Every structure is written in structure tokens, then in C-alpha cells.
Amino acid sequence: MPANTPRTSVAAAILAVCSLTFSSGGPAQTTAKPAAAPQNPGAPAAKKRPAAKKPGAASKRSVPAPPPPPPFVELIGTVVMPADAFRGGPPAGQFNDEGRRAPMPRFESQPVQGVSSIKPGPTAGAWWALSDNGFGKKWNSPDYRLCIYLFELRPRTGPGTDSRNALQGVIELSDPAKFFPWRLTDEHDPERIFTGADADPESLVAMPDGTFWVGDEFGPWLLHFSADGELVGPPVELPEIVFSPEHPLVLSHLLRPRVASSRGFEAMDLAGDDKTLVTILEGTVAGDAPKTLRLQRYDTIANKWLPGTLIYALDPDTVSVTEMSLVEGNRFLVVERDEFEGDAAKAKRVYSIDLDKALADKTQAGKPLPKKLVIDLLHIGNARGVAEALPPGSPFRFPYLTTESIQVLDRTHVVVVNDNNFPAKGGRGAGVNDPTEWIWLELASPL
């Protein structure tokens, strides 16, 4: 298991003062302290020659073949968090997509939603989970408070078994030391709480010293927070002045964006050296080849970007990378997705990549990274009956539009979570509010 779990001293202090639960639309209820629960709930064609074209026939554009099937993967555990879960805090959801204030907020408190990245927590069965920017856009989220959740989870592992999910703590992100150089939503608040109008958190790294690095899409910025959620340094911007449409300098018409909206630091994890952040942009930088993404590395000790930008190429039928997770050293899993959901979803894939080989091979410069398909999230085995609603033998599908979190537990087990984009619908039915689903997977072939 990657050695990136934060130390427990500060986290334990946070739990002592922040222990709470969330409710499904009702008042909060008291829950027991996290029980020690294991995070791993499970035991362990020949090519055809193309037909010759007929004389005079119109040529057709060739369609690249899909990747070969990955090794078998089995669903061994699940936790489903209800869509309408709330925590304490001020009302939220009073602004529309243009930033206009409605007479009344939609929600009486802060929704527990939008899990955009996960990391193992300080105790067995505990998980850090990063919230996204709130309601999907900068302009409709100025009353949503950005935070890192701490959940206690016990997955259901078979028919008739129970799952458990409890919100044990909330770390709200703030900037009391005024490291953030741009105006925040509420400059009059001495705590300077970050809201969904200030940043769009999409990737989380829990450092060995208990601090957190967060990848954002509005800058894009790398943001370094203390164990208490306070910004400890200025935002780190990409080299070569790569800004999004939401960057303050772009909004002021001083610069032009070079990545599209919501296409910043979507995927990030810590390399095996415990100091290097490895990042992948969700979108293509202006001027780069279509459907290619930049993979870059940031040294958190030297506070500088490392040389050697690598290229990650998307499949013909996918549109973005949504997360990555360390296997070991410089080997990672990467999630790719299409832009569809529910029954229409066709491509939700997990690949493995090896940066050591790419960095050592001088002939690799300028070429896309080799990648190997390891999980097809639309074809998962359900032999243990974890998904009780499925007929026997039917594959389990994870067809959410935004499958944004993955964590490698060991060589044969991973956890995957969707960002439910509350109050979005469509993953499990056109009229069903998307819950937050956590799934534990067992791989037949070790990573």
C-alpha cells in the first residue's frame, strides 16, 4: 500500500473537536467513534485483414478499435451515501448559474456532496474526501464552503450484509494568513473561508507530515493547506502561464486562457519518494496536439516544477482524465471517461502508466506515455452478490458522468468513488438524484 497516509497526531485532535454525522435531509444524529475496520473487505484474437476497397468507392474515415478487454475485476464491497446528506453550516444554494441571488437559498445547511478525490484516513476504516466547488460553477457556489471530509466507512460485502457511513469530521479550507493574492468571496470574514466561487478543488494529496496539497481548476493552482485547513503558502501556478477562464487575470481581460473551463488539476498524487506531486491536466493546453494532456511533476521540498513534461493521450472515445493513484515508485493508475452517463455510458476506464520508463527512455520525448488497461468500470463482476439488485451473472456498471476518485489499496484492491455533482441526476436513472457510491474492487491480475 502506498506510504502516503498522514500522521495521526493532529488528525486525532481534529476528530476530538469535529466529530459529527450527517443526516439524509433531517437533523444530525450522534454516532459512535470510528471502529477499526479494514479498508480491504475482500479475501483475495487474430487480426483480420481489411477488405479491399471496390474501385470508385468513397473512402470512409477509419475508426480506431477500442482497447482490448482488461483482466477480470470483481465487486467486493460498496457504500452508498444518500444524495440529500447535509452537515452543519450556513445555508447554501442561493445563486443561479449567472451569479444572481434568489430570494431564498435552496438548502438550509451545507450539503455533503461532490467527492472529487479520496485518501486513506488516520485510522483503519477512515477516509479523507475532498469536496468539489459546490454546485458546478464559480458563479453559483459563493455560499458553498470548501472542505475536506473525514468519513468512517464499512462497506457491504455481500447479500444481506450492512454498510456504514458516518461523517466524523470536517476541515474547512481557509486563508487567515492572506497567502491567496486574489479577492475572496467574503473578505470581511477574519477566517477568510474559501468558497466554491474562490477555487474548484479536484485532487487531494495527504502528506506524511499531516498537511494537504489540493489541485484546483480555477487557476489552475496547487494549494498547500495545514492539517487544520489553513493555506500555508501562495498558490502554485503552472509554468508557461497556463491559466483557465476563471483565473482573476483572465476575468480582468489581462490575459487569455490556455485551458478550457474546468480543465485544470483534475488528477494528482504523491510519487513514491513522498515529496513529488504528479499532476495531469484534465484538458488540452492551447497549441498542444488534440486529445493530449500534460503530465507534470512538482517538487514540494524545492518548491519548483521539475523538467520533463510528459504527454498522456486520451482514447478516441474519452474526453478527460479524472484522477490518478500511486501503485508504487512512479507507477500510477489513471481514470479516463467519456461524456455520457447511465445506459449511454460507453467508456469509463482505468489505465496503468509507468513514469520511470518514460523518463529514462530518451526516445520517449514528445510521444504519448504507454498505458495498459487494467479496469473497465462498465464491466465488473458481481459473483458475490454485492449489488443485490442485479440478476445473477449480470455485470456491475459504474456509469457516472464524473468518476473522479480512485485509491490503490494494494496490488489487487482499489477503491473508486463518483462525484455526484449534487443535485445532479442521470447515473442511476433519469429521475434519480445521484448518490455518492464507493466501490471496492478486487483485481484478478496484480498491478
C-alpha positions in Angstrom: 0.0 0.0 0.0 1.5 3.4 -0.9 3.0 5.2 2.1 1.0 8.4 1.8 -1.3 8.2 4.8 -0.9 11.3 7.0 0.2 11.1 10.6 -2.5 10.8 13.2 -1.4 13.3 15.9 -3.0 16.5 14.5 -5.8 14.5 12.9 -6.8 13.0 16.2 -7.1 16.5 17.7 -9.3 17.5 14.9 -11.5 14.5 15.4 -11.9 15.3 19.1 -13.5 18.7 18.3 -15.1 18.0 15.0 -16.9 14.6 15.5 -20.3 14.8 13.8 -22.5 12.9 11.4 -24.6 13.9 8.5 -28.3 13.3 8.0 -30.4 12.4 5.0 -32.4 15.6 4.9 -33.1 15.6 8.6 -31.3 16.7 11.8 -27.9 15.4 12.6 -27.6 12.4 14.9 -24.8 11.3 17.2 -22.7 8.4 16.1 -20.1 6.2 17.7 -16.4 6.9 17.2 -14.8 5.2 14.2 -14.4 1.5 14.7 -11.3 -0.1 13.4 -12.4 -1.6 10.1 -10.2 -3.0 7.3 -10.1 -0.9 4.2 -9.8 -4.1 2.1 -13.1 -6.0 2.7 -12.3 -9.0 0.4 -10.3 -12.1 0.6 -8.4 -12.4 -2.1 -7.9 -12.6 -31.5 -6.1 -12.9 -34.6 -6.3 -9.7 -36.6 -8.5 -9.8 -39.7 -7.1 -8.5 -43.0 -9.1 -5.4 -44.1 -11.3 -6.0 -47.1 -10.1 -4.5 -50.3 -11.9 -1.3 -51.4 -14.0 -1.5 -54.5 -12.9 0.7 -57.4 -14.5 4.1 -57.2 -15.9 3.5 -53.8 -15.9 6.5 -51.5 -13.3 6.3 -48.8 -14.6 6.2 -45.2 -12.8 7.6 -42.2 -11.3 4.8 -40.2 -12.5 4.4 -36.6 -9.8 3.3 -34.1 -10.6 0.0 -32.5 -11.4 0.1 -28.7 -8.7 -1.2 -26.3 -8.6 -4.9 -25.6 -10.6 -6.2 -22.6 -8.9 -5.8 -19.3 -8.3 -8.6 -16.8 -11.3 -9.6 -14.7 -12.3 -7.4 -11.8 -14.8 -8.3 -9.1 -17.0 -6.0 -6.9 -16.3 -7.0 -3.3 -17.7 -4.0 -1.3 -19.9 -1.0 -1.6 -21.1 2.0 0.4 -23.9 4.3 -1.0 -24.1 7.7 0.6 -27.5 9.3 0.0 -27.7 12.3 -2.3 -29.5 14.5 0.2 -27.0 14.4 3.0 -26.2 17.6 4.9 -23.8 18.8 7.6 -23.9 22.0 9.7 -23.0 25.4 8.5 -24.8 28.4 6.8 -27.5 28.0 4.1 -26.3 27.2 0.6 -27.5 27.2 -3.0 -29.0 30.8 -3.2 -27.3 31.7 -6.5 -28.0 30.6 -10.1 -25.5 29.8 -12.8 -25.1 33.6 -13.7 -24.5 34.5 -10.1 -27.9 36.1 -9.4 -29.1 35.7 -5.9 -32.5 34.1 -5.3 -34.9 35.3 -2.6 -34.2 32.1 -0.5 -31.4 29.5 -0.5 -32.3 26.0 -1.7 -30.7 24.3 1.3 -30.8 25.2 5.0 -27.2 24.0 5.5 -24.2 22.7 3.7 -24.7 19.6 1.5 -22.2 16.7 1.9 -21.5 16.1 -1.8 -19.1 16.3 -4.7 -16.4 13.9 -3.6 -13.6 14.7 -6.1 -10.7 12.9 -4.5 -10.0 10.5 -1.7 -7.1 9.3 0.5 -6.9 6.8 3.4 -7.5 8.5 6.7 -5.6 8.4 10.0 -7.3 5.2 11.3 -8.5 1.9 9.8 -11.8 2.4 8.0 -11.4 6.2 7.9 -11.1 8.2 4.6 -10.3 11.8 3.7 -12.5 13.1 1.0 -12.2 16.4 -0.9 -15.3 18.4 -1.7 -15.6 20.0 -5.1 -16.6 23.6 -5.7 -20.2 23.1 -4.7 -22.8 23.4 -7.5 -20.6 23.1 -10.6 -19.7 26.6 -11.4 -17.9 29.6 -9.9 -20.9 31.8 -10.1 -23.5 29.5 -8.4 -21.3 28.4 -5.5 -20.3 31.5 -3.4 -22.2 30.2 -0.4 -20.7 26.7 -0.5 -17.8 26.3 1.9 -14.9 24.2 0.6 -13.7 21.5 2.9 -12.1 18.1 3.4 -14.4 15.5 5.0 -13.3 12.6 7.2 -15.6 9.6 6.8 -15.8 6.3 8.6 -16.8 3.7 6.2 -17.7 0.0 6.5 -18.6 -1.5 3.1 -21.3 -4.0 2.4 -19.6 -7.2 1.2 -22.4 -9.5 0.2 -26.2 -10.1 0.2 -27.8 -9.2 3.4 -24.7 -7.5 4.9 -24.9 -4.0 6.2 -22.7 -1.0 5.3 -21.9 2.0 7.4 -21.0 5.6 6.6 -20.6 8.4 9.1 -19.1 11.8 8.8 -16.6 12.1 11.6 -15.1 15.5 10.9 -15.0 18.5 8.5 -11.9 20.6 7.8 -13.0 23.9 6.2 -10.4 25.4 3.9 -9.3 29.0 4.8 -6.6 31.6 4.3 -6.3 33.6 7.6 -2.7 34.5 6.8 -3.7 36.0 3.5 -1.4 34.0 1.2 -4.1 33.9 -1.5 -3.4 37.0 -3.6 -6.8 37.4 -5.1 -10.0 38.7 -3.5 -12.1 36.0 -1.7 -15.9 35.9 -1.7 -16.1 37.3 1.9 -13.1 39.5 2.6 -14.7 40.8 5.8 -14.6 37.3 7.4 -11.4 37.2 9.5 -11.2 33.4 8.9 -11.2 34.0 5.2 -13.1 30.8 4.3 -12.7 29.5 0.8 -16.0 29.1 -1.1 -16.8 27.5 -4.4 -16.5 30.9 -6.1 -12.8 31.1 -5.0 -11.5 27.7 -6.0 -12.5 24.4 -7.5 -10.8 21.6 -5.6 -10.4 18.4 -7.7 -7.4 16.4 -6.4 -6.1 15.7 -2.9 -2.8 14.5 -1.5 -2.4 13.8 2.2 1.3 14.4 3.0 3.3 12.3 5.6 3.6 15.5 7.8 -0.2 15.7 8.1 -0.6 18.6 5.6 -2.7 18.5 2.4 -2.0 19.5 -1.2 -5.0 20.3 -3.2 -5.2 20.6 -7.0 -7.6 23.3 -8.3 -9.2 24.1 -11.6 -9.9 27.8 -11.4 -6.2 28.9 -11.5 -5.2 26.2 -12.1 -3.4 26.3 -8.8 -1.7 23.9 -6.4 -2.8 24.9 -2.9 -1.0 23.7 0.3 -3.0 23.5 3.5 -2.1 22.7 7.1 -3.8 19.9 8.9 -6.3 22.5 10.2 -7.1 23.5 6.6 -5.3 26.9 6.6 -3.3 27.9 3.5 0.4 27.8 4.3 1.8 29.4 1.2 0.9 31.3 -2.0 -0.9 29.3 -4.8 1.5 27.5 -7.2 0.7 28.2 -10.8 1.7 26.2 -13.8 4.8 27.1 -15.7 4.4 28.8 -19.1 1.5 30.9 -17.8 -1.3 28.4 -18.3 -4.5 29.9 -16.9 -8.1 28.9 -17.0 -11.1 31.2 -17.9 -11.8 31.6 -14.2 -8.3 32.9 -13.3 -8.6 36.5 -12.0 -6.2 37.8 -14.6 -8.3 36.3 -17.3 -11.5 37.6 -15.8 -9.8 41.1 -15.8 -9.1 40.7 -19.5 -5.3 41.0 -18.9 -4.5 37.5 -20.2 -6.2 34.8 -22.3 -7.0 31.4 -21.0 -4.9 28.4 -22.3 -7.1 25.6 -20.9 -10.8 25.4 -21.1 -13.1 25.9 -18.1 -13.0 23.0 -15.6 -9.9 21.5 -17.2 -7.2 22.2 -14.6 -5.6 20.0 -12.0 -8.1 17.1 -12.1 -5.6 14.3 -11.3 -2.8 14.3 -8.8 -1.0 12.0 -6.4 2.3 11.8 -4.5 5.1 9.8 -6.0 6.8 7.0 -4.0 9.6 9.5 -2.9 7.0 11.2 -0.6 7.9 14.7 -2.0 7.0 14.9 -5.7 3.4 15.7 -6.8 2.5 14.2 -10.1 -0.3 16.0 -11.9 -2.3 15.6 -15.1 -4.4 18.4 -16.5 -8.0 17.5 -17.4 -7.9 19.4 -20.7 -5.5 20.1 -23.5 -3.4 23.2 -23.4 -3.9 25.6 -26.3 -1.4 24.8 -29.0 -0.8 21.2 -27.9 -1.9 18.3 -30.0 -5.7 17.4 -29.7 -6.6 14.9 -27.1 -3.3 15.1 -25.3 -2.8 16.1 -21.7 0.2 17.4 -19.9 1.7 15.3 -17.1 4.0 17.4 -14.9 5.8 17.0 -11.6 6.2 19.4 -8.7 9.0 19.1 -6.0 7.3 20.1 -2.7 10.7 20.4 -0.9 12.5 22.5 -3.5 9.1 24.3 -4.4 9.7 24.1 -8.1 8.3 22.3 -11.2 10.6 19.6 -12.4 11.8 19.5 -16.1 10.4 16.9 -18.5 6.7 17.4 -19.3 5.2 14.1 -20.3 2.2 13.5 -22.6 -0.9 11.5 -21.8 -3.0 10.7 -24.8 -6.8 10.1 -24.4 -8.6 7.3 -26.1 -10.7 8.2 -29.2 -13.9 7.8 -27.3 -12.9 9.6 -24.0 -12.8 13.3 -23.1 -10.9 13.6 -19.9 -8.7 12.2 -17.2 -10.3 12.5 -13.8 -7.9 11.0 -11.2 -4.7 9.1 -10.6 -3.4 6.9 -7.7 0.0 5.7 -6.8 0.8 2.0 -7.2 4.5 2.3 -6.2 7.5 4.4 -7.1 6.4 6.2 -10.3 3.7 3.8 -11.4 0.1 5.1 -11.3 -3.4 4.2 -12.1 -5.3 6.8 -14.2 -9.1 7.1 -14.7 -10.4 8.1 -18.2 -14.0 8.8 -19.0 -16.4 9.7 -21.8 -19.0 12.4 -21.6 -22.0 10.1 -21.1 -23.8 8.6 -18.1 -26.2 5.9 -17.2 -27.2 3.5 -20.0 -25.5 5.8 -22.5 -22.0 5.5 -20.9 -19.5 3.6 -23.1 -16.1 4.4 -21.7 -15.1 4.5 -18.1 -11.6 3.0 -18.0 -8.6 2.7 -15.6 -5.1 2.5 -17.1 -1.7 1.9 -15.5 1.3 4.1 -16.5 5.0 3.9 -15.6 6.9 7.2 -15.5 10.3 5.7 -14.7 10.4 4.0 -18.1 9.2 7.2 -19.9 11.7 9.4 -18.1 14.6 7.0 -18.7 13.8 6.4 -22.4 15.2 9.4 -24.3 13.2 8.2 -27.4 10.0 8.8 -25.4 10.3 12.6 -25.6 7.3 14.1 -27.3 5.5 10.8 -27.5 2.4 9.8 -25.5 3.0 7.6 -22.5 2.5 3.9 -22.9 -0.6 2.8 -20.9 -2.2 -0.5 -20.1 -5.9 -1.1 -19.5 -6.5 -2.7 -16.1 -10.2 -1.9 -15.2 -13.3 -1.4 -17.3 -15.7 0.2 -14.9 -18.7 -0.8 -17.1 -17.9 -4.5 -16.9 -17.3 -5.5 -13.2 -18.1 -9.0 -11.9 -20.7 -9.4 -9.2 -20.3 -13.1 -8.3 -20.5 -12.3 -4.5 -23.9 -10.6 -4.9 -22.7 -7.3 -3.5 -25.0 -5.5 -6.0 -28.2 -7.2 -4.9 -30.5 -5.6 -7.5 -28.7 -7.2 -10.4 -29.7 -10.6 -11.9 -27.2 -13.4 -11.2 -24.3 -13.2 -13.6 -25.0 -9.7 -14.8 -22.0 -7.3 -14.8 -22.0 -4.4 -12.4 -21.6 -1.0 -14.1 -20.3 2.3 -12.7 -21.7 4.6 -15.3 -21.5 8.0 -13.6 -20.5 11.0 -15.7 -17.9 12.1 -13.1 -16.0 9.1 -11.8 -13.4 11.3 -10.0 -11.7 9.3 -7.3 -9.6 6.2 -7.2 -7.2 4.8 -4.5 -4.9 1.9 -4.7 -5.0 -0.2 -1.5 -2.6 -2.9 -2.6 -1.6 -4.8 -5.8 -5.1 -6.4 -6.2 -7.5 -4.0 -4.5 -8.7 -0.4 -5.3 -11.5 1.9 -4.2 -13.4 4.0 -6.7 -15.9 6.9 -6.0 -18.1 9.1 -8.1 -18.6 12.9 -7.7 -22.4 13.1 -7.5 -22.5 16.8 -8.6 -25.4 17.3 -6.2 -28.2 17.8 -7.0 -27.5 16.1 -10.4 -29.4 13.2 -11.9 -28.7 10.5 -14.5 -26.2 8.0 -13.2 -28.7 5.5 -12.0 -31.8 6.8 -13.8 -33.0 10.0 -15.4 -35.2 10.9 -12.4 -32.9 9.7 -9.6 -30.6 12.1 -7.7 -27.1 10.7 -8.0 -25.8 9.3 -4.7 -22.1 9.1 -3.8 -21.1 5.5 -4.4 -17.9 4.0 -3.0 -16.9 0.6 -4.6 -14.2 -1.8 -3.5 -12.8 -3.8 -6.4 -10.6 -6.9 -6.5 -8.3 -7.5 -9.5 -7.6 -11.0 -10.8 -4.2 -9.8 -12.1 -2.0 -7.9 -9.7 -0.9 -4.4 -10.7 
